Amino acid sequence: MAGTASAVGRRLQQARTRRAGAMAGTASAVGRRLQQARTRRGLSLSELARRAGIGKGSLSEIEAGGRNPTLETLYALSLPLQLPITALVGETGRSNVSGHDEGPVIIADSGMIAITLDVRHQPDGSVVEVFRLEFPDGCEHESPAHGPGVRETLTVSRGTLRVGPIGRLRSVTAGRTRSWLSDRAHRYRAPDGPAEAVVVIISQPT
């Protein structure tokens, strides 16, 4: 048993190290993609900051790669740019400790962790994004409205979550699924201990 516990501890430490490295490498890449997207849209730094509701200095720091933006900030920026969030954080997979591909790691102010698993661009212009979500005990994450017609389908793999549009939360237990339109503010809660889920987000063509 002692040997098993030690092996598990080593794997967990390796996972934390890889995740920290992934986050460190995210900032400069996000800044580069953000600046390119802003330029393509013909928006000044000041105008994008105004539309996203963040400070011009903060936006400048993000574009320069000096700050690792939270999930909330990324969504605030993606809306005026009319882009799915993975257009900013990237779609490139990287191998995790299990040998499977994992994409960029994003941590929200709430403590929720979002890990990109897959991104597919459809012939009609829609985008399908797949994320693994991890919630610490007691986590409450509020997500702003996404673009028109965006739909989320969430399947809980561990624990229990209360999810859905604000005012219409429902409990979803492990093995169960809920789907909703996320073109309005919505919320995730982990009221009874840590929880994990996979969410598929389908964005309509812009």
Buried (B, 14 or more C-beta within 10 A) or exposed (E): EEEEEEEEEEEEEEBEEBBEEBBEBBBBBBBBBBBEBBEEBEBEBEBBBBBBEBEBEBBBBBBEBEBBBBBBBBBBBBBBBEBBBBBBBBBEBBEBBEEEEBBBBBBBEBBBBBBBBBBEEEEEEBBBBBBBBBBEEEBBBBBBBBBEEBBBBBBBEBBBBBBBBEEEBEBBEBEBEBBBBBBBEBBBBBBBEEBBBBBBBBBBEE
